[in-house]
Amino acid sequence: MTITNRIDTFKVLVEKNPGNSLNRYGLANEYFKAAMYKEAIDEIGVYFTLKDDEGAAYRMLAEALLKLGRKGEAKEAYVKGIEAAYKHGHPGMAEEFDEAIQSID
């Protein structure tokens, strides 16, 4: 299955059930893999309205923002990811995000 087919599949799933956070995350992830960063960012934004993320979506958001040269927003996404990671008991992820913030020039 090609990336375009996976995007189309997730679009259909989202249309059928727009409140399903897993499908929203999946669509965002496929957009990200297809280098459709603006679309990924938009879809992650919807996902965040549906789900209390544990941190992973913040990584995708930050990386998409970095691809678009939006360094300040990427740092903010990592900071929110750190908060979410600690809240959900993922200190290793929080440390990873802190290192990522330090590496952004």
N, C-alpha and C positions, 0 to 999 in steps of 0.2 A: 504494500500500500504506500503510495507516495504521500509526501507531506501535504500536498494540496487535497488529496482525498481525506487525509486525517482531519484537516481543517474543516472541510465540508461536512464530515461526519459529526464533529463536535458542534458545528453551527446548527445542524439539524437537531441534535440533542438539546442544545440551549434553547432553540425556538420552541421545542415541545415542552420543556420544563425550565423556564428562565430562572427559577429559584434554586436550582440544583448547583450547589457550590462546587462539587467535584467536576461537573461538566464545564463550569466556568474556568476553573483552574486548568483543566485539560486543554481548553481552547486557547487560553493565554499561553500555555506551554508550547503548543503547536505554532502559534504566531511567533513566539520567541525563537523557536528552532528554525523558522522560515525567514528570520531576520526582519520580521514585520513588527518592529519594536513599538511603534506608536499604538498599533492595535493591541499588542500584548499589554502595554501599560493601561490602556483603556479597560481591557477585560479584567486585569488584576484589580483595578479600581472597583469594578462591579463585584468581583469575588469578595473583596474586603467588606462590602456592605452585607454580605450573606454569611460570612464565616469569621470566627475568631482564629486567625491563622497562628500557627505555632512558630513560624519564622521563615519557612522555605519560600513562601511567595514573596517575602521582602527581598530575598536574594535575587529572585528573578526580576523583580521590579528595579532594584538597584542596578543590576547588570544591563537591563534594557535602557535605563536612564543614562548610564555611562556610554552605551553605544551611540546615544544621541547627543553626547557631549554635555549632558546636564549634571555636572559633577556635584553641585550643591544639593540638588534634589536626591541624587544617589546616596549621598552621605546621610541625608534625613531618612531615607528608606532603610538604610542599614541601622540607624539608631532605633527606629521603630522595631526593626527585626530583632535587635538586641533585647529590647523590652519584652517582646513576645516570646523570645527564646527562653529568657529567664523565668517568665511567668509560667511557662509550660515545662520547665525542668530540663532545658537543653543548654547547659552552660558551654559545651563545646561549640555549638553553633554560635552562641553569643561571642565567644572569643574569636571565632573565624570572622564574624562580621566586624569586630573591632579592628582586627588586622587589616581587613579590606578597607576600612575607613582610613587607616594610617597610610595605605598604599596609594590613595587617591591624591594626586598632586594639584 
